[in-house]
Amino acid sequence: MKKKLLTAIFGGMLVLAACGGGDDGGGDGGGEESASGGGDTGAGEELYQQNCASCHGGDLSGGAGPSLENVGDDYDASEIVDIIQNGKGSMPAQNVEQGDAEEIADWLVQQ
Ligand code: HEC
């Protein structure tokens, strides 16, 4: 009886630990976990509007920066994440978290 109880508690702790680990969007490493950050498809677009639209246009048609309408033809998502975080040519590096940069990149390549 007592043993069963202990097993139940221990099992419960394992489950809790597993959930907790998945939730901390620490930023580094958990690259494939962007879906856990809400998963709603609107996030990438919203983040784009907040961080990129001022230079690349609200409709991706460009402005101070080049059009990004067909950016998926030239870059894959990981290259776009790199551009966001490190800048490129006259584009300054953007202060965007890894997970957010991935959301933006995933959204951009689909446009
Ligand atoms: C301060 C203005 C500015 C902001 C803000 C900005 N960019 Fe840029 N971006 C540029 C400029 C200018 C270039 C052209 C760089 C070059 O090649 O010299 C560029 C280039 C790029 C390119 C490469 C395009 C190509 O065809 O080579 C990508 C991809 C890109 N930006 C994505 C983003 C994303 C995503 C964001 C938001 C996180 C963002 N940029 C925010 C100015 C900006």
Boltz pocket constraint, residues with backbone or C-beta under 6 A from the ligand:
constraints:
  - pocket:
      binder: B
      contacts: [[A, 47], [A, 48], [A, 51], [A, 52], [A, 53], [A, 54], [A, 55], [A, 56], [A, 64], [A, 65], [A, 66], [A, 67], [A, 68], [A, 71], [A, 74], [A, 75], [A, 80], [A, 83], [A, 84], [A, 88], [A, 89], [A, 90], [A, 91], [A, 92], [A, 94], [A, 96], [A, 104], [A, 108]]
      max_distance: 6.0
